[in-house]
Amino acid sequence: MKVMLRVNDAGNLVVYVAKKDLEEEVVKQTDGNDGKVLTLANGWELEFRNLPAPENLPQTVEAKRLA
């Protein structure tokens, strides 16, 4: 799924999923099998193969929902 990553005013990483009209802060980052796994405040886990650097945000990237 396509998601947009950005950094909010408080300096936290935020994920926006347009198809679900969902915007949540990232509460945890871990290493997964194929890349980084970000855990959102609502409990979703999204895996990113190529996570962009914070200075390159906002950016739309491809993610895989794990949970």
mmCIF file as gemmi writes it, N, C-alpha and C atoms, coordinates in Angstrom:
data_model
loop_
_atom_site.group_PDB
_atom_site.id
_atom_site.type_symbol
_atom_site.label_atom_id
_atom_site.label_alt_id
_atom_site.label_comp_id
_atom_site.label_asym_id
_atom_site.label_entity_id
_atom_site.label_seq_id
_atom_site.pdbx_PDB_ins_code
_atom_site.Cartn_x
_atom_site.Cartn_y
_atom_site.Cartn_z
_atom_site.occupancy
_atom_site.B_iso_or_equiv
_atom_site.pdbx_formal_charge
_atom_site.auth_seq_id
_atom_site.auth_asym_id
_atom_site.pdbx_PDB_model_num
ATOM 1 N N . MET Axp A 1 ? 0.84 -1.17 0 1 0 ? 1 A 1
ATOM 2 C CA . MET Axp A 1 ? 0 0 0 1 0 ? 1 A 1
ATOM 3 C C . MET Axp A 1 ? 0.89 1.24 0 1 0 ? 1 A 1
ATOM 4 N N . LYS Axp A 2 ? 0.372 2.3 -0.567 1 0 ? 2 A 1
ATOM 5 C CA . LYS Axp A 2 ? 1.103 3.565 -0.598 1 0 ? 2 A 1
ATOM 6 C C . LYS Axp A 2 ? 0.793 4.348 0.673 1 0 ? 2 A 1
ATOM 7 N N . VAL Axp A 3 ? 1.84 4.851 1.319 1 0 ? 3 A 1
ATOM 8 C CA . VAL Axp A 3 ? 1.673 5.679 2.51 1 0 ? 3 A 1
ATOM 9 C C . VAL Axp A 3 ? 2.584 6.898 2.383 1 0 ? 3 A 1
ATOM 10 N N . MET Axp A 4 ? 2.211 7.959 3.089 1 0 ? 4 A 1
ATOM 11 C CA . MET Axp A 4 ? 3.049 9.148 3.118 1 0 ? 4 A 1
ATOM 12 C C . MET Axp A 4 ? 3.708 9.249 4.48 1 0 ? 4 A 1
ATOM 13 N N . LEU Axp A 5 ? 5.009 9.461 4.479 1 0 ? 5 A 1
ATOM 14 C CA . LEU Axp A 5 ? 5.758 9.656 5.709 1 0 ? 5 A 1
ATOM 15 C C . LEU Axp A 5 ? 6.113 11.127 5.83 1 0 ? 5 A 1
ATOM 16 N N . ARG Axp A 6 ? 5.998 11.664 7.048 1 0 ? 6 A 1
ATOM 17 C CA . ARG Axp A 6 ? 6.396 13.046 7.3 1 0 ? 6 A 1
ATOM 18 C C . ARG Axp A 6 ? 6.782 13.169 8.76 1 0 ? 6 A 1
ATOM 19 N N . VAL Axp A 7 ? 7.409 14.291 9.093 1 0 ? 7 A 1
ATOM 20 C CA . VAL Axp A 7 ? 7.761 14.591 10.469 1 0 ? 7 A 1
ATOM 21 C C . VAL Axp A 7 ? 6.854 15.72 10.924 1 0 ? 7 A 1
ATOM 22 N N . ASN Axp A 8 ? 6.174 15.538 12.078 1 0 ? 8 A 1
ATOM 23 C CA . ASN Axp A 8 ? 5.25 16.565 12.559 1 0 ? 8 A 1
ATOM 24 C C . ASN Axp A 8 ? 6.009 17.678 13.299 1 0 ? 8 A 1
ATOM 25 N N . ASP Axp A 9 ? 5.279 18.666 13.801 1 0 ? 9 A 1
ATOM 26 C CA . ASP Axp A 9 ? 5.891 19.814 14.468 1 0 ? 9 A 1
ATOM 27 C C . ASP Axp A 9 ? 6.656 19.422 15.734 1 0 ? 9 A 1
ATOM 28 N N . ALA Axp A 10 ? 6.248 18.334 16.369 1 0 ? 10 A 1
ATOM 29 C CA . ALA Axp A 10 ? 6.913 17.868 17.582 1 0 ? 10 A 1
ATOM 30 C C . ALA Axp A 10 ? 8.168 17.039 17.272 1 0 ? 10 A 1
ATOM 31 N N . GLY Axp A 11 ? 8.439 16.793 15.972 1 0 ? 11 A 1
ATOM 32 C CA . GLY Axp A 11 ? 9.612 16.032 15.571 1 0 ? 11 A 1
ATOM 33 C C . GLY Axp A 11 ? 9.395 14.537 15.497 1 0 ? 11 A 1
ATOM 34 N N . ASN Axp A 12 ? 8.138 14.092 15.602 1 0 ? 12 A 1
ATOM 35 C CA . ASN Axp A 12 ? 7.819 12.669 15.527 1 0 ? 12 A 1
ATOM 36 C C . ASN Axp A 12 ? 7.482 12.257 14.102 1 0 ? 12 A 1
ATOM 37 N N . LEU Axp A 13 ? 7.852 11.04 13.75 1 0 ? 13 A 1
ATOM 38 C CA . LEU Axp A 13 ? 7.524 10.485 12.438 1 0 ? 13 A 1
ATOM 39 C C . LEU Axp A 13 ? 6.046 10.14 12.401 1 0 ? 13 A 1
ATOM 40 N N . VAL Axp A 14 ? 5.355 10.546 11.322 1 0 ? 14 A 1
ATOM 41 C CA . VAL Axp A 14 ? 3.921 10.316 11.162 1 0 ? 14 A 1
ATOM 42 C C . VAL Axp A 14 ? 3.685 9.59 9.847 1 0 ? 14 A 1
ATOM 43 N N . VAL Axp A 15 ? 2.771 8.611 9.866 1 0 ? 15 A 1
ATOM 44 C CA . VAL Axp A 15 ? 2.393 7.86 8.673 1 0 ? 15 A 1
ATOM 45 C C . VAL Axp A 15 ? 0.952 8.213 8.332 1 0 ? 15 A 1
ATOM 46 N N . TYR Axp A 16 ? 0.712 8.539 7.046 1 0 ? 16 A 1
ATOM 47 C CA . TYR Axp A 16 ? -0.644 8.812 6.575 1 0 ? 16 A 1
ATOM 48 C C . TYR Axp A 16 ? -0.999 7.787 5.504 1 0 ? 16 A 1
ATOM 49 N N . VAL Axp A 17 ? -2.127 7.072 5.704 1 0 ? 17 A 1
ATOM 50 C CA . VAL Axp A 17 ? -2.627 6.087 4.74 1 0 ? 17 A 1
ATOM 51 C C . VAL Axp A 17 ? -3.876 6.683 4.109 1 0 ? 17 A 1
ATOM 52 N N . ALA Axp A 18 ? -3.769 7.11 2.857 1 0 ? 18 A 1
ATOM 53 C CA . ALA Axp A 18 ? -4.868 7.816 2.193 1 0 ? 18 A 1
ATOM 54 C C . ALA Axp A 18 ? -6.105 6.933 2.021 1 0 ? 18 A 1
ATOM 55 N N . LYS Axp A 19 ? -5.933 5.681 1.638 1 0 ? 19 A 1
ATOM 56 C CA . LYS Axp A 19 ? -7.09 4.806 1.39 1 0 ? 19 A 1
ATOM 57 C C . LYS Axp A 19 ? -7.917 4.569 2.645 1 0 ? 19 A 1
ATOM 58 N N . LYS Axp A 20 ? -7.295 4.666 3.802 1 0 ? 20 A 1
ATOM 59 C CA . LYS Axp A 20 ? -7.996 4.471 5.075 1 0 ? 20 A 1
ATOM 60 C C . LYS Axp A 20 ? -8.275 5.798 5.775 1 0 ? 20 A 1
ATOM 61 N N . ASP Axp A 21 ? -7.801 6.916 5.199 1 0 ? 21 A 1
ATOM 62 C CA . ASP Axp A 21 ? -7.893 8.237 5.812 1 0 ? 21 A 1
ATOM 63 C C . ASP Axp A 21 ? -7.398 8.17 7.261 1 0 ? 21 A 1
ATOM 64 N N . LEU Axp A 22 ? -6.201 7.59 7.416 1 0 ? 22 A 1
ATOM 65 C CA . LEU Axp A 22 ? -5.621 7.314 8.719 1 0 ? 22 A 1
ATOM 66 C C . LEU Axp A 22 ? -4.286 8.033 8.841 1 0 ? 22 A 1
ATOM 67 N N . GLU Axp A 23 ? -4.107 8.758 9.935 1 0 ? 23 A 1
ATOM 68 C CA . GLU Axp A 23 ? -2.833 9.408 10.217 1 0 ? 23 A 1
ATOM 69 C C . GLU Axp A 23 ? -2.454 9.074 11.647 1 0 ? 23 A 1
ATOM 70 N N . GLU Axp A 24 ? -1.307 8.413 11.827 1 0 ? 24 A 1
ATOM 71 C CA . GLU Axp A 24 ? -0.867 7.975 13.147 1 0 ? 24 A 1
ATOM 72 C C . GLU Axp A 24 ? 0.624 8.227 13.316 1 0 ? 24 A 1
ATOM 73 N N . GLU Axp A 25 ? 1.019 8.495 14.562 1 0 ? 25 A 1
ATOM 74 C CA . GLU Axp A 25 ? 2.432 8.645 14.886 1 0 ? 25 A 1
ATOM 75 C C . GLU Axp A 25 ? 3.079 7.273 15.014 1 0 ? 25 A 1
ATOM 76 N N . VAL Axp A 26 ? 4.363 7.215 14.706 1 0 ? 26 A 1
ATOM 77 C CA . VAL Axp A 26 ? 5.144 5.995 14.875 1 0 ? 26 A 1
ATOM 78 C C . VAL Axp A 26 ? 5.603 5.937 16.326 1 0 ? 26 A 1
ATOM 79 N N . VAL Axp A 27 ? 5.328 4.812 16.989 1 0 ? 27 A 1
ATOM 80 C CA . VAL Axp A 27 ? 5.704 4.666 18.394 1 0 ? 27 A 1
ATOM 81 C C . VAL Axp A 27 ? 6.919 3.748 18.582 1 0 ? 27 A 1
ATOM 82 N N . LYS Axp A 28 ? 7.253 2.955 17.538 1 0 ? 28 A 1
ATOM 83 C CA . LYS Axp A 28 ? 8.385 2.037 17.652 1 0 ? 28 A 1
ATOM 84 C C . LYS Axp A 28 ? 8.928 1.715 16.269 1 0 ? 28 A 1
ATOM 85 N N . GLN Axp A 29 ? 10.262 1.611 16.169 1 0 ? 29 A 1
ATOM 86 C CA . GLN Axp A 29 ? 10.925 1.197 14.93 1 0 ? 29 A 1
ATOM 87 C C . GLN Axp A 29 ? 11.799 -0.007 15.237 1 0 ? 29 A 1
ATOM 88 N N . THR Axp A 30 ? 11.652 -1.07 14.433 1 0 ? 30 A 1
ATOM 89 C CA . THR Axp A 30 ? 12.48 -2.265 14.6 1 0 ? 30 A 1
ATOM 90 C C . THR Axp A 30 ? 12.946 -2.74 13.235 1 0 ? 30 A 1
ATOM 91 N N . ASP Axp A 31 ? 13.937 -3.615 13.233 1 0 ? 31 A 1
ATOM 92 C CA . ASP Axp A 31 ? 14.404 -4.225 11.995 1 0 ? 31 A 1
ATOM 93 C C . ASP Axp A 31 ? 13.595 -5.479 11.716 1 0 ? 31 A 1
ATOM 94 N N . GLY Axp A 32 ? 13.106 -5.599 10.462 1 0 ? 32 A 1
ATOM 95 C CA . GLY Axp A 32 ? 12.342 -6.769 10.051 1 0 ? 32 A 1
ATOM 96 C C . GLY Axp A 32 ? 13.131 -7.614 9.086 1 0 ? 32 A 1
ATOM 97 N N . ASN Axp A 33 ? 12.482 -8.615 8.5 1 0 ? 33 A 1
ATOM 98 C CA . ASN Axp A 33 ? 13.138 -9.511 7.546 1 0 ? 33 A 1
ATOM 99 C C . ASN Axp A 33 ? 13.549 -8.782 6.274 1 0 ? 33 A 1
ATOM 100 N N . ASP Axp A 34 ? 12.688 -7.888 5.771 1 0 ? 34 A 1
ATOM 101 C CA . ASP Axp A 34 ? 12.944 -7.215 4.505 1 0 ? 34 A 1
ATOM 102 C C . ASP Axp A 34 ? 13.211 -5.727 4.656 1 0 ? 34 A 1
ATOM 103 N N . GLY Axp A 35 ? 13.347 -5.223 5.869 1 0 ? 35 A 1
ATOM 104 C CA . GLY Axp A 35 ? 13.585 -3.792 6.058 1 0 ? 35 A 1
ATOM 105 C C . GLY Axp A 35 ? 13.157 -3.35 7.44 1 0 ? 35 A 1
ATOM 106 N N . LYS Axp A 36 ? 12.763 -2.092 7.554 1 0 ? 36 A 1
ATOM 107 C CA . LYS Axp A 36 ? 12.322 -1.519 8.829 1 0 ? 36 A 1
ATOM 108 C C . LYS Axp A 36 ? 10.847 -1.791 9.064 1 0 ? 36 A 1
ATOM 109 N N . VAL Axp A 37 ? 10.479 -2.071 10.305 1 0 ? 37 A 1
ATOM 110 C CA . VAL Axp A 37 ? 9.093 -2.24 10.706 1 0 ? 37 A 1
ATOM 111 C C . VAL Axp A 37 ? 8.74 -1.089 11.634 1 0 ? 37 A 1
ATOM 112 N N . LEU Axp A 38 ? 7.715 -0.332 11.253 1 0 ? 38 A 1
ATOM 113 C CA . LEU Axp A 38 ? 7.245 0.778 12.069 1 0 ? 38 A 1
ATOM 114 C C . LEU Axp A 38 ? 5.936 0.375 12.728 1 0 ? 38 A 1
ATOM 115 N N . THR Axp A 39 ? 5.841 0.562 14.034 1 0 ? 39 A 1
ATOM 116 C CA . THR Axp A 39 ? 4.609 0.299 14.776 1 0 ? 39 A 1
ATOM 117 C C . THR Axp A 39 ? 3.93 1.636 15.015 1 0 ? 39 A 1
ATOM 118 N N . LEU Axp A 40 ? 2.653 1.717 14.604 1 0 ? 40 A 1
ATOM 119 C CA . LEU Axp A 40 ? 1.9 2.96 14.74 1 0 ? 40 A 1
ATOM 120 C C . LEU Axp A 40 ? 1.174 3.001 16.077 1 0 ? 40 A 1
ATOM 121 N N . ALA Axp A 41 ? 0.712 4.178 16.452 1 0 ? 41 A 1
ATOM 122 C CA . ALA Axp A 41 ? 0.011 4.367 17.724 1 0 ? 41 A 1
ATOM 123 C C . ALA Axp A 41 ? -1.257 3.519 17.822 1 0 ? 41 A 1
ATOM 124 N N . ASN Axp A 42 ? -1.877 3.188 16.682 1 0 ? 42 A 1
ATOM 125 C CA . ASN Axp A 42 ? -3.106 2.376 16.709 1 0 ? 42 A 1
ATOM 126 C C . ASN Axp A 42 ? -2.82 0.875 16.711 1 0 ? 42 A 1
ATOM 127 N N . GLY Axp A 43 ? -1.549 0.476 16.716 1 0 ? 43 A 1
ATOM 128 C CA . GLY Axp A 43 ? -1.176 -0.932 16.768 1 0 ? 43 A 1
ATOM 129 C C . GLY Axp A 43 ? -0.771 -1.548 15.443 1 0 ? 43 A 1
ATOM 130 N N . TRP Axp A 44 ? -1.014 -0.85 14.339 1 0 ? 44 A 1
ATOM 131 C CA . TRP Axp A 44 ? -0.612 -1.38 13.031 1 0 ? 44 A 1
ATOM 132 C C . TRP Axp A 44 ? 0.911 -1.498 12.965 1 0 ? 44 A 1
ATOM 133 N N . GLU Axp A 45 ? 1.375 -2.533 12.25 1 0 ? 45 A 1
ATOM 134 C CA . GLU Axp A 45 ? 2.786 -2.685 11.955 1 0 ? 45 A 1
ATOM 135 C C . GLU Axp A 45 ? 2.955 -2.642 10.442 1 0 ? 45 A 1
ATOM 136 N N . LEU Axp A 46 ? 3.795 -1.73 9.979 1 0 ? 46 A 1
ATOM 137 C CA . LEU Axp A 46 ? 4.055 -1.571 8.552 1 0 ? 46 A 1
ATOM 138 C C . LEU Axp A 46 ? 5.529 -1.82 8.287 1 0 ? 46 A 1
ATOM 139 N N . GLU Axp A 47 ? 5.812 -2.61 7.238 1 0 ? 47 A 1
ATOM 140 C CA . GLU Axp A 47 ? 7.195 -2.912 6.874 1 0 ? 47 A 1
ATOM 141 C C . GLU Axp A 47 ? 7.58 -2.12 5.627 1 0 ? 47 A 1
ATOM 142 N N . PHE Axp A 48 ? 8.756 -1.516 5.677 1 0 ? 48 A 1
ATOM 143 C CA . PHE Axp A 48 ? 9.276 -0.69 4.587 1 0 ? 48 A 1
ATOM 144 C C . PHE Axp A 48 ? 10.599 -1.257 4.117 1 0 ? 48 A 1
ATOM 145 N N . ARG Axp A 49 ? 10.714 -1.503 2.822 1 0 ? 49 A 1
ATOM 146 C CA . ARG Axp A 49 ? 11.986 -1.982 2.26 1 0 ? 49 A 1
ATOM 147 C C . ARG Axp A 49 ? 13.011 -0.857 2.201 1 0 ? 49 A 1
ATOM 148 N N . ASN Axp A 50 ? 12.593 0.294 1.735 1 0 ? 50 A 1
ATOM 149 C CA . ASN Axp A 50 ? 13.499 1.437 1.606 1 0 ? 50 A 1
ATOM 150 C C . ASN Axp A 50 ? 12.921 2.62 2.361 1 0 ? 50 A 1
ATOM 151 N N . LEU Axp A 51 ? 13.303 2.763 3.609 1 0 ? 51 A 1
ATOM 152 C CA . LEU Axp A 51 ? 12.812 3.853 4.431 1 0 ? 51 A 1
ATOM 153 C C . LEU Axp A 51 ? 13.674 5.086 4.164 1 0 ? 51 A 1
ATOM 154 N N . PRO Axp A 52 ? 13.065 6.199 3.705 1 0 ? 52 A 1
ATOM 155 C CA . PRO Axp A 52 ? 13.853 7.393 3.402 1 0 ? 52 A 1
ATOM 156 C C . PRO Axp A 52 ? 14.395 8.056 4.671 1 0 ? 52 A 1
ATOM 157 N N . ALA Axp A 53 ? 15.459 8.802 4.501 1 0 ? 53 A 1
ATOM 158 C CA . ALA Axp A 53 ? 16.047 9.547 5.623 1 0 ? 53 A 1
ATOM 159 C C . ALA Axp A 53 ? 15.097 10.67 6.036 1 0 ? 53 A 1
ATOM 160 N N . PRO Axp A 54 ? 15.079 11.042 7.326 1 0 ? 54 A 1
ATOM 161 C CA . PRO Axp A 54 ? 14.159 12.08 7.806 1 0 ? 54 A 1
ATOM 162 C C . PRO Axp A 54 ? 14.287 13.416 7.082 1 0 ? 54 A 1
ATOM 163 N N . GLU Axp A 55 ? 15.479 13.746 6.613 1 0 ? 55 A 1
ATOM 164 C CA . GLU Axp A 55 ? 15.648 15.018 5.901 1 0 ? 55 A 1
ATOM 165 C C . GLU Axp A 55 ? 15.036 14.999 4.503 1 0 ? 55 A 1
ATOM 166 N N . ASN Axp A 56 ? 14.661 13.817 4.002 1 0 ? 56 A 1
ATOM 167 C CA . ASN Axp A 56 ? 14.043 13.698 2.674 1 0 ? 56 A 1
ATOM 168 C C . ASN Axp A 56 ? 12.521 13.615 2.743 1 0 ? 56 A 1
ATOM 169 N N . LEU Axp A 57 ? 11.938 13.894 3.906 1 0 ? 57 A 1
ATOM 170 C CA . LEU Axp A 57 ? 10.489 13.792 4.077 1 0 ? 57 A 1
ATOM 171 C C . LEU Axp A 57 ? 9.844 15.154 3.919 1 0 ? 57 A 1
ATOM 172 N N . PRO Axp A 58 ? 8.583 15.276 3.538 1 0 ? 58 A 1
ATOM 173 C CA . PRO Axp A 58 ? 7.608 14.209 3.314 1 0 ? 58 A 1
ATOM 174 C C . PRO Axp A 58 ? 7.833 13.484 1.996 1 0 ? 58 A 1
ATOM 175 N N . GLN Axp A 59 ? 7.441 12.215 1.984 1 0 ? 59 A 1
ATOM 176 C CA . GLN Axp A 59 ? 7.634 11.377 0.81 1 0 ? 59 A 1
ATOM 177 C C . GLN Axp A 59 ? 6.618 10.239 0.842 1 0 ? 59 A 1
ATOM 178 N N . THR Axp A 60 ? 6.119 9.861 -0.351 1 0 ? 60 A 1
ATOM 179 C CA . THR Axp A 60 ? 5.218 8.727 -0.48 1 0 ? 60 A 1
ATOM 180 C C . THR Axp A 60 ? 6.037 7.482 -0.818 1 0 ? 60 A 1
ATOM 181 N N . VAL Axp A 61 ? 5.796 6.413 -0.052 1 0 ? 61 A 1
ATOM 182 C CA . VAL Axp A 61 ? 6.557 5.171 -0.231 1 0 ? 61 A 1
ATOM 183 C C . VAL Axp A 61 ? 5.605 3.98 -0.173 1 0 ? 61 A 1
ATOM 184 N N . GLU Axp A 62 ? 6.133 2.84 -0.568 1 0 ? 62 A 1
ATOM 185 C CA . GLU Axp A 62 ? 5.371 1.581 -0.524 1 0 ? 62 A 1
ATOM 186 C C . GLU Axp A 62 ? 5.621 0.885 0.804 1 0 ? 62 A 1
ATOM 187 N N . ALA Axp A 63 ? 4.536 0.38 1.412 1 0 ? 63 A 1
ATOM 188 C CA . ALA Axp A 63 ? 4.643 -0.326 2.689 1 0 ? 63 A 1
ATOM 189 C C . ALA Axp A 63 ? 3.813 -1.596 2.637 1 0 ? 63 A 1
ATOM 190 N N . LYS Axp A 64 ? 4.169 -2.551 3.485 1 0 ? 64 A 1
ATOM 191 C CA . LYS Axp A 64 ? 3.425 -3.804 3.603 1 0 ? 64 A 1
ATOM 192 C C . LYS Axp A 64 ? 2.888 -3.881 5.025 1 0 ? 64 A 1
ATOM 193 N N . ARG Axp A 65 ? 1.579 -4.085 5.169 1 0 ? 65 A 1
ATOM 194 C CA . ARG Axp A 65 ? 0.979 -4.173 6.497 1 0 ? 65 A 1
ATOM 195 C C . ARG Axp A 65 ? 1.183 -5.571 7.058 1 0 ? 65 A 1
ATOM 196 N N . LEU Axp A 66 ? 1.769 -5.663 8.239 1 0 ? 66 A 1
ATOM 197 C CA . LEU Axp A 66 ? 2.023 -6.939 8.884 1 0 ? 66 A 1
ATOM 198 C C . LEU Axp A 66 ? 0.932 -7.279 9.887 1 0 ? 66 A 1
ATOM 199 N N . ALA Axp A 67 ? 0.513 -6.301 10.678 1 0 ? 67 A 1
ATOM 200 C CA . ALA Axp A 67 ? -0.517 -6.553 11.699 1 0 ? 67 A 1
ATOM 201 C C . ALA Axp A 67 ? -1.375 -5.323 11.886 1 0 ? 67 A 1
